[in-house]
């Protein structure tokens, strides 16, 4: 398993959390998505490393923005 933390800009409510979670959970190999609304951090657990472009596209599809790529 691979776990990565991303910064997502623009999330302000539970609807935001659901939208981002739904899009990221749709990526192949994603096992779990945890969103910390107060910090804007999104932790994605997947079977293998995800393509950063795919993560950015999923966040964009939810109408939010990946801030500067991976946090760690």
Secondary structure, DSSP 8 states (H G I E B T S, - for coil): -EEEEEEEES--SHHHHHHHHHHHHTSTTEEEEEEETTTTEEEEEESS---HHHHHHHHHHTT-EEEEEE--
